[in-house]
Amino acid sequence: MPYNQFLADRIAQYFKEKNINYFEKKMFGGVCFMVDDKMCVGVNRDEIMARINPDIYQESLLKNGCNEMNFTGRPMKGFVFLSDEAIDLDTNLHEWLQLALDFNPLAKMSKKKKPIKS
């Protein structure tokens, strides 16, 4: 199932309004918004994935429409899925996007894969 382009457009619009330097990268059958070469938020099917501060992870899960991100059978602390309940209104979406942007400078960059020598 393709990702929800409308959600991706809403994220892109917010980043443009805030003058956030980002690029989009296709991943996991969806699209990720990379800020400072780090995964910040993404769209997977009809949900938004947000990378937030692990210190607020547990309290965030108590909010409507916020669920743990669980691709592999175990949750990834600091990564949440946001359904329509959490992001229906622009003000709610903007709050989640800002949480992800606030954490981005603290987030560790994933290791670059070394090219395979032939």
FENTAHU-V395504 format. One record per backbone hydrogen bond with DSSP energy under -1.0 kcal/mol. CO is the residue of the C=O (numbers start at 1). NH is the residue of the N-H. Records with the same first field share a line. If there is no record, write none. Layout:
BEGIN
CO = NH + NH
END
This chain:
BEGIN
4 = 8
5 = 9
6 = 10
7 = 11
8 = 12
9 = 13
10 = 14
11 = 15
12 = 16
13 = 17
14 = 18
15 = 20
16 = 19
23 = 34
25 = 32
27 = 30
30 = 27
31 = 43
32 = 25
33 = 40 + 41
34 = 23
35 = 38
38 = 35
40 = 51
41 = 33
42 = 49
43 = 31
44 = 47
45 = 4
47 = 44
48 = 82
49 = 42
50 = 80
53 = 56
56 = 60
57 = 61
60 = 63
63 = 66
65 = 83
67 = 81
69 = 76
76 = 79
78 = 52
79 = 69
80 = 50
81 = 67
82 = 48
83 = 86 + 87
84 = 88
89 = 93
90 = 94
91 = 95
92 = 96
93 = 97
94 = 98
95 = 99
96 = 100
97 = 101
98 = 102
99 = 103
100 = 104
103 = 106 + 107
END
